[in-house]
Amino acid sequence: MTDHSFVGDGTTDNRTAFDTLLSTISSDAHPTVYFPAGSYLVGGTTTLNTGISGDQLRFIGDGPASSTIISKI
């Protein structure tokens, strides 16, 4: 996720980058977001754009032992 300034070090909060990414997703497609190997911390909660549902958005990575998204609420 270097295109949106994500840092996969497990300690940097990627909330702003995550919100920016979600705001750019079009409701016209079924987007897939790829996370390379790393641990991506995302603090707080967020919502999808109007017109995007959770079943339309897909997150993939290099595998469960390599790419993780960590929620910090």
N, C-alpha and C positions, 0 to 999 in steps of 0.2 A: 504494500500500500504506500509505496514511496510517492506515488502521484498526488497524494493528499496529505503529505507530511506526517504519516504515521511513524511511530518509533516503537519497535518491538522488543524493548529491553525489560519489560515487566514492571517498570517503576514510573515511567513517563505517562501522565494522564493524556490519553488520546481523544478526550471528549470533544474538543473543538474540531479536530480533524474528522471524527466520526459524524458529527452534526453537519459539517460541510459536505461530506460525501453523501449523506442521506438527502441533503437539499438539492443535489445535482441529479438525482435519479429521476428519470422520466417515467410516467405512468403508462407510456406507450409500449414498453418492453418488459421482459422478464429478466431483470438484471442479475448478473452473477458478480459477486465481489470476491476477489482473490487476495488472501493474506499469505505472504511468504512466511517461511519459518520465523518464529518469534513469539513472544508473549505480549499481547496488546491490551494494556489497561485502559478501561473506559469508565470514568466516574459518572455517577448520577443516572438519570433516566432520560430517554429521548423518545420522540415520536416520529413516525414516517410521514412523508408528505401526503396530502390529500390525494386519493386515487391510487395509492400504493398499499397493498395488503401484504401481510407477513408471508403468505404463501406464494407471492410473486417474487420475493427477494431471496436470493440464495447466497450464502457465504461458504466459500471453500478455502482450503489451505493445503499445506504439504503433509497433512495427517495429524491425528489427535496428539501425537507425541511431539510434533514439530511446530504447529500453528495453533495458538490458543487466544481466545478473547476473555479477559478477566474483567468481571463486573465489580466495581467499587461503588457501593451505594452509601 
